[in-house]
């Protein structure tokens, strides 16, 4: 990768990125109660979070084993005559006789191959090395990272006492969240844990057969609502108590969880952070469940079109959310331009990668991350620890302004502005430069 031009002045910095490129929240309370009035006193975006700008997480779990369709395979395999259903029947058998939990417990497919989510550490002869993952995140320029600790499928990637469907009791027999927490913190990164389990009992498995076994009812989200809402909280409490996450990210369907449980979670997390002596971040999707007073809103694959007063987050991916053979990828320039645009508008980027079931990160994904990291090593001064200026930028290309939109590459007339915290240096980042070497 060839370096790009960087022109510095006393009070203005011009950053050329060719193919790549006010306090928020109230003062913290002494302790928090389970009321909106109380948790709204929490500072939504602490300074370290506003400084960090870039994080990485990963959709990796039981759904990575079939590696077909996407991470919604557990749901879609039960939708009759859909592509996942037909694939499942062809490879494994009817979902009624070869159910999703066979990927967890282990079973043979139609050809006699053993199928199970059971990644092995490299030290045990496998392909999985959380320390290598963490180093890749550092090389990519990330400042926080962590796993999808539980997706909609009800499988916990930690040593759980409230959910027997977990990675210690079944599958790899590893505390995956624990190994990631250690590896990530050893690299001085903040730990993010992503929890998607609000949807587990609110629609994800609506096409799966009704279960009579209480344990399977738990996995497939079929317990009575009061029990489901309590389990939602118990899982979060367990993650908080055991792993002390710096960021607790949650997916949609929070509004379907009882409000009392949501408030109990927020107050518990914030009070534990006081005990730990650190500031934490709780996020929620634009569909709601929390609010901007104490939490950070996340825009999936998008973000505001304009500069906002509240600090926010967007999550995007290098391609599909979970690994499938032959998956397509966005370019490193497009993802870097997305990061730059988000930062200029008062936001952070959380970028997803999609490892293979055995713990291998495909080289194409590594290349994207390392391309972004190369630029950030040279021009990170204009990104890290900066703040939005009075104007986010100029130029013809609109980046953001919607959700579920694809990242695009800016042009040589697209400029994004940031400033340092002292407000005496302005950075102008040109998204593309004609005649200069691409990465």
C-alpha positions in Angstrom: 0.0 0.0 0.0 1.5 3.3 -1.0 1.1 6.3 1.3 -1.3 9.1 0.5 -0.6 12.8 0.7 -1.1 14.6 4.0 -0.8 18.4 4.1 -0.5 19.9 7.6 -1.0 23.6 8.5 -0.9 25.3 11.9 -4.6 25.0 12.5 -5.9 23.0 9.6 -5.0 19.4 8.5 -5.9 18.2 5.0 -6.1 14.4 4.7 -6.3 12.8 1.3 -7.9 9.4 1.3 -7.8 8.0 -2.2 -9.4 4.6 -2.5 -9.6 4.5 1.3 -10.0 6.6 3.2 -20.6 18.7 23.5 -20.8 16.2 26.2 -23.7 13.7 25.8 -25.9 12.5 28.6 -26.3 13.8 32.1 -23.9 13.4 35.0 -23.9 9.9 36.4 -26.0 9.2 39.4 -24.5 7.8 42.6 -26.7 4.7 42.2 -29.4 3.9 39.8 -33.0 2.8 40.4 -35.2 0.8 37.9 -37.0 3.9 36.6 -36.5 5.9 33.5 -36.0 9.1 35.5 -33.0 7.4 37.2 -31.4 5.5 34.3 -31.7 8.6 32.2 -29.0 10.2 34.4 -26.5 7.8 32.9 -24.0 9.3 30.4 -24.8 7.5 27.2 -21.5 8.0 25.4 -18.5 8.4 27.7 -15.4 10.1 26.4 -13.5 6.8 25.8 -16.3 5.7 23.5 -16.3 9.0 21.6 -12.6 8.7 21.2 -12.6 5.0 20.0 -14.5 5.5 16.8 -14.0 2.0 15.4 -14.9 -1.5 16.7 -15.2 -5.0 15.3 -17.6 -7.8 16.2 -18.5 -11.1 14.5 -21.5 -13.3 13.7 -20.0 -16.7 14.5 -21.9 -19.6 16.1 -24.0 -22.7 15.5 -25.5 -21.1 12.3 -22.0 -21.0 10.9 -22.1 -24.8 10.5 -24.6 -25.2 7.7 -23.0 -22.1 6.2 -26.0 -21.6 3.9 -28.3 -18.6 3.3 -27.3 -16.4 6.3 -27.4 -16.3 10.1 -31.2 -16.7 9.9 -30.8 -20.3 8.8 -32.1 -21.6 12.1 -35.4 -19.9 11.4 -35.6 -20.3 7.6 -34.9 -24.0 7.6 -38.4 -24.4 9.0 -40.1 -22.3 6.3 -41.5 -24.9 4.0 -40.4 -24.8 0.4 -38.0 -21.9 1.0 -34.4 -22.3 -0.2 -33.0 -23.0 3.3 -35.7 -25.6 3.9 -35.0 -27.3 0.6 -31.3 -27.3 1.2 -31.8 -28.7 4.7 -34.0 -31.6 3.4 -31.4 -32.3 0.7 -28.4 -32.3 3.0 -29.7 -33.3 6.4 -33.3 -34.5 6.1 -36.7 -33.1 7.1 -36.4 -30.4 9.8 -38.9 -32.3 11.9 -36.6 -35.4 12.1 -33.3 -33.5 11.8 -34.0 -30.3 13.9 -31.8 -27.3 14.5 -30.5 -28.5 17.8 -28.7 -31.4 16.0 -26.1 -28.8 14.9 -25.5 -28.2 18.7 -25.6 -31.8 20.0 -24.0 -33.2 16.9 -25.5 -35.7 14.3 -24.7 -37.2 11.0 -25.9 -35.7 7.7 -27.3 -37.8 4.9 -23.8 -38.7 3.7 -22.7 -39.9 7.1 -20.6 -36.8 7.9 -20.6 -35.7 11.5 -22.1 -32.2 11.9 -21.6 -30.1 15.0 -20.6 -26.6 16.1 -17.3 -27.7 17.7 -14.4 -25.4 16.9 -11.0 -26.5 18.4 -8.2 -24.3 19.6 -5.0 -24.4 17.6 -3.3 -25.6 20.7 -5.6 -28.7 20.5 -5.0 -29.3 16.8 -7.8 -27.0 15.5 -8.0 -23.7 13.6 -9.3 -21.4 16.3 -7.0 -18.9 18.0 -8.7 -16.0 19.8 -5.3 -14.3 20.3 -4.8 -14.2 16.5 -8.3 -12.7 16.1 -7.5 -10.0 18.7 -4.2 -9.1 17.0 -6.1 -8.8 13.7 -8.5 -6.4 15.3 -5.6 -4.3 16.6 -3.9 -4.3 13.2 -7.3 -3.2 11.7 -7.3 -0.1 13.9 -10.2 -1.2 16.1 -10.4 0.1 19.7 -13.2 -2.2 20.9 -14.2 -5.7 19.9 -16.1 -8.7 20.9 -18.4 -11.5 19.8 -22.1 -12.0 19.2 -22.5 -13.7 22.6 -25.9 -15.0 21.7 -27.9 -14.6 18.5 -31.6 -15.1 18.0 -31.1 -18.9 18.1 -30.9 -19.2 21.9 -27.4 -20.6 22.0 -25.2 -18.9 24.6 -21.5 -18.6 23.8 -20.4 -18.6 27.5 -20.5 -20.8 30.6 -24.1 -20.3 31.5 -25.9 -21.6 34.5 -29.3 -20.2 33.3 -29.1 -21.7 29.8 -27.9 -25.3 29.3 -27.7 -24.6 25.6 -24.2 -23.1 25.9 -20.7 -23.5 24.5 -19.3 -25.1 27.6 -22.0 -27.8 28.1 -22.5 -28.5 24.4 -20.5 -28.2 21.2 -16.9 -27.0 21.6 -16.9 -27.2 25.4 -15.2 -23.9 25.5 -16.1 -20.6 27.2 -15.9 -18.7 24.0 -16.9 -15.4 25.4 -14.4 -15.9 28.2 -11.5 -16.7 25.8 -12.4 -13.6 23.7 -12.6 -11.4 26.7 -9.1 -12.4 27.8 -7.6 -12.1 24.3 -9.2 -8.8 23.6 -8.3 -7.1 26.9 -4.8 -8.4 26.6 -4.5 -6.2 23.5 -5.8 -3.2 25.5 -9.1 -3.1 23.6 -12.5 -2.5 25.2 -14.8 -5.5 25.3 -18.1 -5.5 23.5 -20.7 -8.2 23.9 -23.6 -8.4 21.4 -26.8 -10.0 22.6 -29.6 -10.6 20.0 -31.8 -12.8 22.2 -34.8 -10.5 22.6 -36.1 -11.9 19.3 -35.6 -15.5 20.3 -39.0 -15.8 21.9 -40.7 -13.1 19.8 -40.8 -14.5 16.3 -37.5 -16.1 15.3 -38.7 -19.7 15.7 -42.3 -19.1 14.8 -42.1 -21.8 12.1 -40.4 -24.4 14.2 -42.6 -27.2 15.7 -44.0 -26.8 19.2 -41.8 -28.5 21.8 -42.9 -30.5 24.8 -39.5 -30.9 26.5 -38.9 -27.8 28.8 -35.2 -27.6 27.7 -36.1 -27.5 24.0 -38.9 -25.0 24.8 -36.2 -22.8 26.2 -33.9 -23.1 23.2 -36.8 -22.4 20.7 -38.2 -19.5 22.7 -41.4 -21.3 23.6 -41.6 -20.7 27.3 -44.4 -18.6 28.8 -43.7 -14.9 28.2 -43.0 -14.1 31.9 -40.4 -16.8 32.0 -38.9 -15.7 28.6 -38.6 -12.1 29.8 -36.9 -13.3 33.0 -34.5 -15.5 31.0 -33.7 -12.5 28.8 -32.7 -10.6 32.0 -30.9 -13.5 33.6 -28.6 -14.0 30.6 -27.7 -10.4 30.6 -27.0 -10.4 34.3 -24.8 -13.4 33.9 -22.7 -11.8 31.1 -22.4 -8.6 33.2 -21.3 -10.4 36.4 -18.9 -12.8 34.7 -17.3 -10.7 31.9 -17.8 -7.0 32.8 -18.4 -5.8 29.3 -17.5 -2.2 28.4 -20.2 -2.1 25.8 -23.4 -4.2 25.9 -24.9 -4.1 22.4 -28.4 -5.4 21.8 -30.4 -6.1 18.7 -34.0 -5.3 17.9 -37.3 -6.5 19.6 -36.4 -4.9 22.9 -39.8 -3.3 22.9 -41.3 -6.7 23.2 -39.5 -7.3 26.5 -41.4 -6.3 29.6 -40.4 -2.7 30.5 -39.7 -3.6 34.1 -37.1 -6.1 33.0 -35.5 -3.6 30.6 -35.2 -1.1 33.4 -33.9 -3.7 35.8 -31.2 -4.5 33.3 -30.1 -0.9 32.8 -30.0 -0.1 36.5 -28.1 -3.3 37.3 -25.5 -2.7 34.5 -24.9 0.9 35.5 -24.6 0.1 39.2 -22.2 -2.7 38.5 -20.1 -0.2 36.4 -19.9 2.1 39.4 -18.6 -0.9 41.4 -16.0 -1.6 38.7 -15.0 2.1 38.6 -15.5 2.5 34.8 -18.0 4.0 32.4 -20.0 1.6 30.2 -22.2 1.9 27.1 -25.6 0.2 26.4 -26.9 0.4 22.9 -30.2 -0.2 21.2 -31.6 -0.3 17.7 -33.6 2.4 16.1 -36.7 0.3 16.6 -36.6 1.3 20.3 -36.6 -0.2 23.7 -34.3 2.3 25.5 -33.7 6.1 24.8 -31.1 8.6 23.9 -30.8 10.0 27.5 -28.8 7.1 28.8 -28.1 4.8 25.9 -26.6 5.0 22.4 -28.8 4.3 19.4 -27.5 2.0 16.7 -28.3 2.3 13.0 -28.0 -1.0 11.2 -26.1 -0.6 7.9 -26.6 3.1 7.8 -26.8 6.3 9.8 -28.0 9.8 9.8 -27.6 11.9 6.6 -26.6 14.9 8.6 -24.6 15.8 11.7 -26.5 15.0 14.9 -26.3 16.4 18.4 -26.5 13.0 20.1 -23.6 10.5 19.8 -24.6 7.4 17.9 -23.3 4.1 16.5 -23.8 2.1 13.3 -23.2 -1.6 12.7 -22.3 -2.8 9.3 -20.5 -5.9 7.8 -17.8 -6.8 5.4 -20.5 -8.6 3.4 -23.2 -11.0 4.7 -23.4 -11.2 8.5 -22.4 -14.8 8.7 -20.1 -16.9 6.6 -21.2 -18.8 3.5 -19.0 -20.2 0.7 -18.4 -17.7 -2.1 -19.9 -14.8 -0.2 -19.4 -11.4 -1.7 -17.7 -8.5 0.0 -17.8 -4.7 0.1 -14.5 -3.0 -0.8 -12.1 -1.7 1.8 -12.5 1.8 0.4 -16.3 1.7 0.8 -16.1 0.6 4.4 -13.4 3.1 5.3 -15.4 5.9 3.7 -18.3 4.8 5.8 -16.2 5.0 8.9 -15.0 8.5 8.0 -18.5 9.7 7.2 -19.9 8.3 10.5 -17.2 10.0 12.5 -17.8 13.3 10.8 -21.5 13.1 11.8 -20.9 12.2 15.5 -20.9 8.5 15.2 -18.8 5.3 15.6 -18.7 2.3 13.3 -19.0 -1.3 14.5 -17.9 -3.6 11.7 -18.9 -7.2 11.5 -16.8 -10.1 10.1 -18.0 -13.6 9.3 -15.6 -16.4 10.4 -16.0 -20.0 9.3 -17.4 -22.6 11.7 -13.9 -23.9 12.6 -12.6 -20.5 13.7 -10.9 -19.6 10.4 -11.2 -16.0 9.3 -11.2 -15.9 5.5 -8.3 -14.1 3.9 -10.6 -11.8 2.0 -11.9 -10.5 5.3 -8.4 -10.1 6.7 -7.4 -8.1 3.7 -10.3 -5.7 4.2 -9.5 -5.1 7.8 -5.8 -4.7 7.1 -6.5 -2.2 4.3 -8.5 -0.1 6.7 -5.8 -0.5 9.4 -3.1 0.6 7.0 -4.9 3.9 6.4 -5.7 4.4 10.1 -2.1 3.9 11.0 -1.1 6.8 8.7 -4.1 9.1 9.2 -5.7 8.0 12.4 -5.0 11.4 13.9 -8.0 12.7 11.9 -10.3 9.9 13.3 -9.4 8.9 16.8 -10.2 11.2 19.7 -11.7 13.7 17.3 -15.1 15.4 17.5 -17.5 16.5 14.9 -17.1 20.0 13.5 -19.9 22.5 12.9 -20.3 20.9 9.4 -19.8 17.3 8.6 -18.6 17.8 5.0 -19.3 18.7 1.5 -19.6 17.0 -1.9 -22.1 15.3 -4.1 -22.1 11.8 -2.6 -24.6 11.0 0.2 -23.2 8.4 2.6 -25.7 7.4 5.2 -29.2 8.7 5.4 -30.9 5.3 5.6 -30.7 2.0 7.2 -30.1 -1.4 5.5 -28.1 0.4 2.8 -24.9 -0.6 1.1 -21.6 1.3 1.8 -20.4 3.2 -1.3 -17.1 4.8 -2.3 -16.9 8.6 -2.2 -15.3 10.8 -4.9 -12.5 13.3 -5.1 -15.0 16.1 -4.5 -16.4 14.5 -1.3 -14.8 16.0 1.8 -15.5 15.1 5.5 -14.5 17.3 8.4 -13.4 16.4 12.0 -11.6 18.5 14.6 -9.4 17.7 17.6 -10.8 18.0 21.1 -9.0 21.2 21.8 -10.8 22.7 18.8 -7.7 24.2 17.3 -7.1 21.8 14.5 -9.6 21.1 11.7 -9.1 17.9 9.6 -10.4 17.8 6.0 -10.5 14.3 4.6 -10.8 14.0 0.9 -12.4 10.6 0.1 -10.7 10.0 -3.2 -7.7 11.5 -5.0 -7.3 11.3 -8.8 -3.9 10.2 -10.0 -2.8 8.7 -6.7 -2.1 5.0 -6.1 -5.0 2.9 -4.8 -4.5 0.7 -1.8 
